[in-house]
Amino acid sequence: MRQRYAIIQTTMITVAIVDDHPIVRAGLRAILGAAYDIRVVAEGATAAEALRLAAETRPDVLVLDVNLPDGSGVDVARELCAQGTHPAILILTVHRDPQTVFGLLECGAAGYVLKDEALETLAHAVRAVAQGESWLSPVVASQVIRRAVKQETDRTEEKLFGIQNLTPAELRVLHLLAEGCDNAAIADKLVVAKRTVQNHISNLYGKLGVTTRTEAMLYAIQHGLVEIPPGGEKSDDR
C-alpha cells in the first residue's frame, strides 16, 4: 500500500548575526543552522555592519551583541527603531545589569538572551521575536517583573498619599464634586462661602495631581471615595 505524506510549507525566518567574536558567530550560526525554519543570511562584527546588514539584507531578526568595537548595541537598536521599519532585535549578551537590560528594552529590543543560555534557547527566542512576541531569559524576566511591581506599588502609594493628605473639609468637597455639585451647591451644603469652596478645590487639585473638576470626580469614583447611585442620580444630603 502506498503511503501518502503531507508536505508542510514552512516560511523560513531570516537572521543576521552581529558579534565581534568569530568563534561566537560560528557557534550561533551552527545553532541556528540546525533549525529547520531558520536561515542565517548575514554576519557582521561592528555596529556599522549591523546597520548596513539590516538595510541590505532586511532580515526578520537581528541577533545583536551589546559590546561592539565601534559602538554599542544600545545605539544600534535606537537607530534602527528610529527608522520605523526594522528587523526584530534579539539581544545576545553576557550583561545582565539593570542599566543595560532596561536601556536595550526601552530602545526597542524585542528579546534578551544571555549567552550562557543561548545553546538551549536561541532558536526558540528567534522564532518568538520573529512572530512579534517577546523573549526574555529568566534572569532578565525577573528584573522586568520586579520593576513593574515596584512601579505599580509606587503609583498606588502616591495615590493613597494624595488622599490621606486631604483635610476633612477637602474630602467632603471632593465627595460633592463627584456627585456633580457645582460650587454654589457645595457652599450651600457645607454652609461656607463660595470663596472657601474655591480654595478647597484648588488645594485638593494640587494634592491629587489633577487639574479639572472632571479629573477630580473620576479620581474620587475610581478610588471608592464616593458611590454613584444607579442611573446616575445624585444623592441628596439635605
Buried (B, 14 or more C-beta within 10 A) or exposed (E): EEEEEEEEEEEEBBBBBBBBEEEBBEBBBEBBEEBEEBEBBBBBBBBBBBBBBBEEBBBBBBBBBBBBEEBBBBBBBBBBBEEEEBBBBBBBBEBBEEEBBBBBBEBBBBBBBBBEBBEEBBBEBBBBBBEEEBBBBEEBEEBBEEBEEEEEEEEEEEBEEBBEBBEEBBBBBBBBBBBBBEBEBBBBBBEBEEEBBBBBBEBBBEBBEBEEBEEBBEBBBEBEBBEBEEEEEEEEEE
